[in-house]
Amino acid sequence: MNEATLPRHLSSSSASNIGYDVLYPGHIPTNTFQKFLLAFGSSAITLFNPSRGDMLALFGETSGACALQRMKKRMEQDEEGRLILREKPVINTGTVDLNKLKELSDGTFGRVYHDWLKPNQAHPDERLPVQFVDDAELAYVMQRYREIHDITHVILGMNTNMIGEVTVKLFEGIQTGLPMCVTGGIFGTWRLGPKHMKLYFDTHFKYAIKQGFNAKSFMNVYFEKYWEMNIDELRSLLNVDKPPYTPKKKNIYYQKSN
């Protein structure tokens, strides 16, 4: 059931007063104070343990209401964004044939995405479903953001090590305004060692800032329609510059000596 089919008294404004699964499957209603507690606790855990994807997801959902509204509005103002909101595509192995992507020509977006997944220990089915967003449409916007996160890595040429994640989070923070992304882009750097801290601020920080402001909003890109396009052509279409060199080492975290 989506919000459009709900009775007036069950609109998103009264979501905290209704039961589970009413606004959308898996929805857990919470009031403002509960959201504050959940956001505070999950952000603290995420800061000290960024591998806790569940806490990162919780932080994003309980702190992002205003940002999600702005994201949805920007999508409504864009032709491709409106199509995404209307069709509500999802990215998982039920909708994306990874074997078909594997057969695409070298250099195509789909092939690069496929080849990026395994070495970065990523998979399109691993994104958690949205639970704490009290609006069915905004819940989809959050889910879409999550499902294109790996694609953002690919377009920006970033791996899933710490320097790559911080770069992507800063880019996403600029494009979406989600507090989760802004916080990760700012405070995630403290886990980098001196050498990679220097690399980040010499190149990646500037790159993320420039792309964040200049590139087309990734939320308005129907990425599934571009699998067969050359990735450099897609970057050009999205106004994304060639990515900087990024170390492939997985565990680029804080070290006392580097």
C-alpha positions in Angstrom: 0.0 0.0 0.0 1.4 3.4 -0.9 0.6 6.8 0.7 -1.7 7.7 -2.1 -4.1 4.9 -1.1 -4.1 5.7 2.6 -7.0 7.3 4.3 -6.5 11.0 5.2 -6.0 10.2 8.9 -3.1 7.8 8.0 -1.0 10.3 6.1 2.7 10.6 6.8 2.1 13.4 9.3 0.6 11.0 11.7 2.9 8.1 10.9 4.1 7.8 14.5 0.5 7.0 15.6 -0.1 4.0 13.3 1.0 0.4 13.3 3.8 -1.4 11.6 3.9 -2.0 7.9 1.0 0.4 7.1 2.8 3.1 5.1 5.0 0.5 3.3 6.2 -3.1 4.0 8.7 -3.1 6.9 7.9 0.4 8.1 8.5 1.1 11.8 6.8 4.2 13.0 8.7 6.4 15.5 8.1 9.9 17.0 10.5 12.8 16.9 12.1 12.0 20.2 12.6 8.4 19.3 14.2 9.4 16.0 16.5 11.8 17.9 17.7 9.0 20.2 18.2 6.6 17.3 20.0 9.1 15.2 22.3 10.1 18.1 23.1 6.5 19.1 23.7 5.2 15.6 25.8 8.2 14.6 28.1 7.6 17.6 28.5 3.9 16.8 29.1 4.7 13.1 31.8 7.2 13.9 33.9 4.7 15.8 32.9 1.7 13.7 32.2 2.7 10.1 31.8 -1.0 9.1 28.4 -1.1 10.9 26.3 -0.7 7.8 23.1 -1.2 9.9 23.9 1.7 12.1 24.8 3.9 9.1 21.5 3.0 7.5 19.6 3.8 10.8 21.4 7.2 11.1 20.5 8.0 7.5 16.8 7.3 8.0 16.3 8.9 11.3 18.2 12.2 10.5 17.4 12.7 6.9 13.7 13.8 6.6 14.4 17.3 5.4 17.1 16.2 3.0 14.8 13.5 1.6 12.1 16.1 0.9 14.6 18.3 -0.9 15.9 15.3 -2.9 12.4 14.3 -4.0 11.6 17.9 -5.0 14.8 18.0 -7.2 13.7 14.7 -8.8 10.3 16.1 -9.5 11.9 19.0 -11.3 13.9 16.8 -13.6 12.5 14.8 -16.5 14.6 11.7 -15.7 14.0 12.1 -12.0 10.2 12.2 -12.5 10.5 9.0 -14.6 12.4 7.3 -11.7 9.8 8.4 -9.2 7.0 7.1 -11.4 8.5 3.8 -12.3 10.4 3.2 -9.0 13.2 1.0 -10.4 15.2 -1.1 -8.0 18.7 -2.4 -8.3 19.3 -6.0 -7.2 19.9 -9.4 -8.8 16.2 -9.7 -9.5 16.3 -6.7 -11.9 19.9 -6.6 -13.0 21.4 -9.6 -14.8 25.0 -9.6 -13.7 25.9 -12.3 -16.2 24.7 -10.1 -19.0 26.7 -7.2 -17.7 29.8 -9.5 -17.6 29.4 -10.1 -21.3 29.4 -6.4 -22.2 32.4 -4.9 -23.9 35.3 -3.7 -21.9 34.9 -0.1 -20.9 31.2 -0.1 -20.9 29.5 1.2 -17.7 27.8 -2.1 -17.0 31.0 -4.1 -17.4 33.0 -1.8 -15.2 30.3 -2.0 -12.6 30.3 -5.8 -12.8 34.0 -6.0 -12.5 34.1 -3.5 -9.6 31.7 -5.6 -7.4 33.8 -8.6 -6.4 37.2 -7.0 -5.6 35.3 -4.5 -3.5 33.3 -7.1 -1.7 30.0 -5.5 -2.8 26.8 -6.9 -4.1 23.6 -5.4 -5.3 21.5 -7.4 -2.9 23.2 -6.2 0.2 21.4 -2.9 0.7 19.1 -2.9 3.8 15.4 -2.0 3.3 14.2 1.3 4.6 12.2 1.1 7.9 12.1 4.4 9.7 11.1 7.0 7.1 7.5 8.0 7.7 6.5 8.6 4.1 6.2 5.9 1.3 7.6 8.2 -1.4 10.5 9.4 0.7 11.2 5.9 1.7 11.7 5.1 -2.0 14.0 8.1 -2.4 16.2 6.8 0.4 16.1 3.2 -1.0 17.1 4.6 -4.4 20.0 6.5 -2.8 21.2 3.3 -1.2 21.0 1.2 -4.3 23.0 3.7 -6.4 25.7 4.1 -3.8 27.9 1.4 -5.4 27.3 3.0 -8.8 28.5 6.3 -7.4 31.7 4.6 -6.4 32.1 3.3 -9.9 31.4 6.6 -11.6 33.8 8.4 -9.3 36.4 5.7 -9.7 36.5 5.0 -5.9 37.1 1.7 -4.2 35.5 0.7 -0.9 38.6 1.4 1.3 38.4 4.4 3.7 39.7 7.0 1.3 37.2 5.9 -1.3 34.3 5.9 1.1 35.1 9.3 2.5 35.4 10.8 -1.0 32.0 9.3 -2.0 30.3 10.4 1.2 31.5 14.0 0.7 30.2 13.9 -2.8 26.9 12.5 -1.7 26.7 15.0 1.1 26.9 17.9 -1.3 24.4 16.3 -3.7 21.9 15.1 -1.2 22.3 17.1 1.9 21.8 13.9 4.0 23.4 14.4 7.4 24.8 10.9 7.3 26.8 11.7 4.2 27.9 15.1 5.4 29.1 13.7 8.7 30.9 10.8 7.0 32.6 13.1 4.5 33.9 15.4 7.3 34.7 13.1 10.2 35.6 10.0 8.2 39.1 11.4 7.5 40.3 10.9 11.0 40.6 7.2 10.3 43.2 7.8 7.5 46.9 7.4 8.1 49.2 10.4 7.5 50.1 9.4 3.9 46.6 8.8 2.8 45.3 11.9 4.7 47.7 13.9 2.6 46.5 12.2 -0.6 42.9 12.8 0.3 43.4 16.6 0.9 45.7 17.0 -2.1 43.4 15.4 -4.6 40.3 13.5 -3.4 38.8 16.3 -1.3 39.0 18.8 -4.1 37.7 16.2 -6.6 34.7 15.4 -4.4 33.9 19.0 -3.9 34.0 19.9 -7.6 32.0 16.9 -8.7 29.5 17.3 -6.0 28.6 20.8 -7.1 29.2 20.4 -10.9 27.8 17.0 -11.7 24.2 16.2 -12.6 22.4 14.9 -9.5 22.9 11.2 -9.5 19.4 10.8 -8.0 18.1 12.0 -11.4 20.0 9.4 -13.4 18.3 6.3 -14.5 21.5 4.3 -14.4 20.0 1.1 -15.6 19.4 2.6 -19.0 23.1 3.3 -19.5 24.7 -0.1 -18.9 26.0 -0.3 -22.5 27.4 3.2 -22.7 31.2 3.7 -22.4 31.9 4.8 -18.9 33.9 7.8 -19.9 31.1 8.9 -22.2 28.7 8.5 -19.2 31.0 10.5 -17.0 31.1 13.2 -19.6 27.3 13.2 -19.9 27.0 13.6 -16.1 29.7 16.3 -16.1 32.1 14.1 -14.0 35.8 14.6 -14.4 38.3 11.7 -14.8 38.8 10.2 -11.3 42.1 10.7 -9.5 44.5 7.9 -8.6 43.1 5.9 -5.7 45.1 3.1 -3.9 43.4 -0.3 -4.2 44.5 -1.5 -0.7 41.4 -2.5 1.2 42.4 -1.5 4.7 43.4 2.1 4.4 42.5 3.1 7.9 44.1 5.1 10.6 47.6 3.9 11.5 50.1 5.3 14.1 52.9 5.1 11.5 52.4 5.0 7.8 
